[in-house]
Amino acid sequence: MKPKTAFGRFLVYLMLLCGSVMFAAPLAWLLSTALKPIDQTMKMPPTWIPMAYYATVNGRYMEVTRDAMVEPGIWHVTEYSPDKMRRKGLMSANVPESQITARIHPRWENFSIALATIGGRSIEEAQGSVKKRGDPANQDTRVPFWRFLGNSAFVGIFGVLGAVLSNAIIAYGFARIRWRGRDVLFAITMATMMVPFPVLMVPLYGIFRSLGWIGTLKPLWAPAFFGNAFNIFLMRQFFLTIPEELSEVARIDGCSEWKIFWHVILPLSKPVLAVVALFQFLGSWNDFMGPLLYLTRKHTFTLALALQNYQSQHGGVQWHYLMAASAVMIFPIIVLFFLTQKTFIKGIATTGLKG
């Protein structure tokens, strides 16, 4: 129902704008933090724009970090270092505020350093200031960022294949094939949505351990091949909107149920298939509890678990690098949504119109 007056439309657009700002603010803060030096990430009051400060210290004009104001108009500054944990030997002095120059300076190098250090390399190695260390034990713990990315993509792609195939077949059976006990079994299937995952953790872990899957990626994608109640519901409701006459015509032409499903129903169900695929990929990509339970070796970590492991990797949380790595992680999701936005909205809008 559209507002009839200009004032009503103004209120609607104002509410939409406020809602958009509320949802976009965390993402904007993440990107802003990813481009800042470490000393500005926790600054109070917070700043949105990444800045760089320059001053002359002991006769050298250099980039500095403003540590604290020692007295009105006088700042104690330290030679800038990208790693706040290693500041030994850096020059420092008290400098008048009038002699400190501020410039807008996004730290794009934070992204390359974050991607290099997330797998175990030191910040100095990521910057190229030192060569790789020769300790074999240290080398064994290093995993490149692209391995984590590949693990997440592998789990997401196989999860999508399993979810689309299994849920479509099950939903077709609930929607278009009449058999005794169909509605009762469908109700039981929907009731499983009320069972929280913590209740299933221990039994699932026992099953996967008996299969020898602990420490592998199989527990993260194999369950997708056994159906999901929510996805089954979405597909069933969409299948009910497809005219029954199309199936009857196909039966008259001699098509089996499998051919009807494969050649008639699925080609007409691209919107809901895209919705289920997107939901499954988002769930697999962002899943943290599953990898935390089942993965034991670093080279099998997904991006979500690698980011959690990265927080204390260097003796403290390097927030600017953590936000940079997080931005890289969510970038594929944002791109995927914009590429499938039209199909996604169509699938949601047309699901459940009948039945």
N, C-alpha and C positions, 0 to 999 in steps of 0.2 A: 504494500500500500504506500503510494507516494504522497508526500506532503502537498497540500493544495495551495498553500500561501508561500510567498517569498521568505517570510520569517521562519516558517516551518522548515523549509529547505535549508535556510542558514543554520538552524539549530542542528539539523541532521549532519550537515557537512562539518560543523564545528565539533560535534561529538566524534565523528569519524577521524577528523584531524587529531584531536586529543588522544584518541585511542591509538592512532598510528605512531604518534610521538612517544607514547608510553612504551609501545612494543619495540620501537626502533632505538630508544635511548640506550638500553644495555648493549646492543650491537655497536652503536656509535662509541660508547665508552670503551668497549673491547678494542676497537680499531685505534682509538686515540691512545690507549695504554700501550698497544703494540708498537707505536711509533715514538714513544717517549724514552728517555734515559731512566735508569732505575731510580734516581733520586726524586724524579717528578711523579712517579707512579703512586706514591702514598702521600703526596704533598697536601697539606691542609691550609687554606681551602683548596679543593681540587681544581686543576686546570685542564681544559679540554685540548688546548693547542700545544703541541710539542715545541719546546723552546731550547735554545742553546745560549749559553752565557760565555762571554769572552772578557778577559782582563789581563793586565800585565803583572806577572808574578816573577820576582827576582830578575827583572830585566827581560823576560820572555813574554811575548803575547801569545796566549794559549786559551783553549777552551777550559772552563773551570766549572766546578760544582759549588753552588752556594750552600754552605753547611749551616751556618747560623749567624744571626746578627749579634755581634759582640757588644755593640753599643749603638745608639741612634745614628743611622747613616753609615755604619761600618759593618762590612760583612767579612766573615772568615770563609775564604774560598780554598778549594783544593783542585789540583790538576785533574781534569776529567779522565775517568777510566770507565769503560763499559761494564766492568765487573766490580761492583761495590764491595765484594768480599776480599778483594786483593788490592789494597791501596797503600801498601808499604812502599816507602821510597818516593812517593809522589810529592811534588812541591806544594806548599800551602803558604798563605799569608793573609793578613787583614787588609782589605781593599775598600776604599770609599765606594759607596753605592753609585756615585756619579761616574766612576771610572769603569763600571761594568756595563758591557754592551749586550743587549738581548736581541736574538734573531729567531725567527721561525725556522725550525730545523727538524723535519721528520726523520726518524732513524730507520731508514729502509733496511739497513744492514741487520737490524734485529731479526728479520725473517730468516735470512741466510744463517745467522749464528744459531737461532733457535732450532732450525731444521738439522744443523750439523751437531748440536750438542744434545739433542733429545735422545740420541742413540748411545751416548756415553762418552763422547769426545769432550775435552776441556774447552773452555771459552778461548784460551790462548791458541789452541790448535785450530779451532773454527775460524779465528781471525787470521791464521797463518803466521802468527808471531813466533811460534815454536813448531818444531817438527813432531811427527807422531812418535809417541813413546814406544820403546821396544819391549815392554813387559808383556810376555805372552799371555799371562793371566788377565792383564788389563785389556788386551786385544780381544780376548774371547767374550768379554762382556759388551762389546760394542756392536750395535746393530744399526744400520743406516735407517734414516727416516722412511725411505721408500719401501723398506721391508714392512714396517708398520702399516703404511698406506696400502701396500699390496694385500696384507692380511685382511684389513678392513674391507677392501674392495672384493676380495675373494668370498668372504663371509656374506657380504651384501648381495653379490650377484647370484651365488648359489641359493641363498635364502629367498631371493625374488623368484627364481625358477621353481623352487619347491612350493612356495606359497601360491603362485599363480596356478600351477598345474593341479596340485592337490585340492585346494579350496574350490577351484572351478568345477572339478569332477564331483566333489561332495555336494556343492550347492546345486548343481544340475540335478542330482538325484533327489534332493529335497524339493526342488521347484517344479520339475517337469515330469517326473516319473511317479506314478501312484503305486504305493505298496503299503501293506499292513504295518501299522506302527510308525509310519513316517512322521506324523506330527508329534508323537510322544518322544521319539528319538531326537527330533529337532529341538524340542523344549529342553531335553536333558543336555543337549549340546550347548544351548544358550545359557543354561545354568552353570556350566563350567566357567563362564566369564566371571562369576562371583568368587572363584577360588583364587586367593592371592598367590603370587609366585613364591613367597617365603615358605608356604605350606608344602610346595612341591620341590624345594631345593634339595632336601636330604634324599628323598626317594630317587629323584633324577640323578643326583650325584652317584648314588649307589649303582644305578643302571649303567651309567656311562663308565664307571670304574670297572664294573664286571665285563664290559665290552672292550676295555683297554683304550678308551678314548680320552682319558684325562691327560692333559698336556698337549692335546691336538686341537685343531679347529673344528672337528666334527660335531661336538656338542652344540656349537653355535649356529650351524646351518642345517644339520640333519633333521631337527624337530620341525622345520618349516615344511617338510614333505609329508607331515601327518596332520595337516589342517589346523585352523585357528577359528575359534567360534565367531569372533567379530568379523573376520574376512568372509567366512561362510555366510553370515547374515547379510553382509553387503551384497555379495554376488547373488544370493538367492532372491533378494528383493529386486535386484535389477533383472534377473532372468524372468521374474513374474511379469515384468512390463513388456516383454517381447510377445507379440501376438501368437497364440497357440495355433492359429491357422497355418503359419509357416512350417511348423513341425508336421502338421497333418499332411500338407502338400508334399513334404519330403518323404513321409512314410508311404504315400500313394506311389511315389516314384521309385520305391523300393529301398530307401535308405534305412540303415539300421540306426539304433539310438546313438551309437558312437559316431556315425557319419553326421547325424543331425547335430550332435553336440559340436563336432569339430568343424563342419562346413557351414552350419546355419547359425548356431547360437554364438560361438566364439567370435566370428567376424563382426557380429552386431554388438558385442560386449566390450569393445576396446576401451571405452571410458572407465568402466568399473575395473577392468583388468589393470589399467594404468593407475587407478586409485590404490588398489591392493598392492601393486608393485611398489608404488611410492611409499606407502605406509610401511611395508616390510623393509624396504631399503633404509628408511629413516630409523626404524627400530633397531636394525642390525648395526648400522653405522654408529648410532649413539649409545648402544648397549654397553653398560659398564659392569653390572652385576654378573652377567654370564662369563665374560672373560676373566673377571676377578676370581670366580669359583673354579673354572676349569683349566685355565692356562697357567702353567708352572715355569715355562722357559721363556726367556726374554725375546728370542727370535720368533716366537709365535704370538707375541702381544699384538693386539689391535691398537688403533690410534687412541681410543678412549683410555685404555689401560696404560699405554705408554705416556700419555699426558699426566696421569696420576703419579706414575713412577718418576716423572721428570721433576715434580715439585720439590723434592728433597734431594735431588741428585747432586747438587753442588753445595750442600751444607746449608741451604736456605732457599726460599722461594724467590726466584728471579722473575718478578711479575711481568716485566716487559717482554721477556722471552717466552714465558708461559702464555701470555695473551697473543703473541705473534704465532706461536704454534697452534693455539686454539682457533685463530682466524683462518689459518690454512686448513684446519680440519673442517670448519663449517662452510668454507667456500664451495666445495663440490655440491653440498646440499642446497645452497642458495641457487647455484647455476642450474641444478637439476629441477628445482621447483619452477623457476622462470621458464625453462624449456617445456615443462609439462603443465604449466598453469592452466591453460585453456581446457585441456583434456581432464585435468584433475577436477576443476570446478564443474565441468559438465557431468562427470561421473558422480560427484556428490549430489548435484542438483536433481539428477534423474533417478537416483536410487530411492526405492521405497514409495514410488508413486502409486503402486498397486499391490495388493496382496496383504 
